[in-house]
Amino acid sequence: MFKGHVPRQPDDMNKDASDFMLEEYQQIAAAYFGLRDQLNNWFRVYLSLLAVPLTALALVLQITQPSQTPGLTDLPELISVILLAIAVLGFFTILMVVSTRTEMIMYARTINHVRKYFADLSTQGTGVALDGYLVLPSTDQYPRFYEPFHSTFIMVVMAGALNGFVLGIACINLVVVPLWVFIPVTVCSTGVHWAAYYVAAWRREQNWESEDSMIPAHGHRERSASRDAG
């Protein structure tokens, strides 16, 4: 040991760790809200993807064919192809919405775990324990990556129905099929969108559990609170 060196006391090390965790909390919280804005932007992109081309097409038809009003089954082939492209692009845009939401949940779980650190630290000192004052979760097992009837779930289902409707109209005009075909196409599209969301969430959950199992026992994440919340 060098002359004059003063050993660091446990309280000093705890203070350094707390400063680090507080900075980590602030940075992750800022990243979380940034992702929330990004999710909203992606959903606005999706709505624009649906609204802008369809509005432009309606204006073009009104200008070029003012005396004709094409029905759902006799749209020009170009318009049908554009509708098909809109449905496909809409699906991938919703996948980006789902990906962004799962990233948000990952950050939210990390924030919860930092909150748990301070709650556990408060029980080791002589101060007031924080457990009784924390309203938000302090476990990294919540929120779940798959959130039935959450806003993201509703977005996915609604987008699936809209994309299915657009895809169905495109198929009716590109392939000679009855008008009612758009109904099963819409239902199938909604199911595909939901399945994509469920699989993405399930894979995130599995990856999280896999990483969790690699943490040493003395630093293992708490699970009991998540079971109680479930």
C-alpha positions, 0 to 999 in steps of 0.5 A: 500500500502506498504511503498516505493512502487511505483505504476506502470505506464501505460507505464511500463505495456504496456512495460511488455505486449509488451515484453510478446507478442514479446516473444510469437511471437518468440515462435509461429513463431519457432513452425510454422516453426517446423510444416512446417518441420514436414509436409515436413517429412510426405510427404516424408514418403508418397512418400517413402511409395509408392516408396520403397515397389513397388521397392522392389516388382519389384526386388523380381519378377525380381529375382524369376520370371526372365522369366515372366513379370506379367501384371496389371491384373495378379499380385500375390495375395500377391502383390495385398494385399500389394498394398491394404495396401499401398493405405490405409496407404497412405490415413492415411499419407495424413490425417497427412499432412492435420492435420499438415497443419491446425496446421500451419494455427492456429499458423499463425493466432496467429502470425497475431494477435500478429502483429495486437497487435503491429500495434494497439499499434503503433497508440496509441503512438506518434511514426509512425503507423505500419499499412502502413508498414505491408505487411503480414496480421494482422488478425486472420481470415487469412489464411483460413483453407481450401486453394483451389489450395494451395500446400496442396490442390495439395498434397491431390489431387495428393495423392488421385489419386495415392492412387486410382490408386494403390487401383484400381490395387489391386482390379482388381487382388483381385476381378475379374473385368475389367481393366477399373474399376481402373478409377472410383476407382481413381476418387472416391479415389481423391474425398474421399481425397479431402472431408477428407481435406475439412471436416478437414478444416471446423471443424477447422474453426468452432472450431476457430469461436466458441472459437472466440465467447467466447472472451469478446467484449473488446478483440474480434478479428478483422474480417474486414481485413479478409473480405477485404482480401476475 
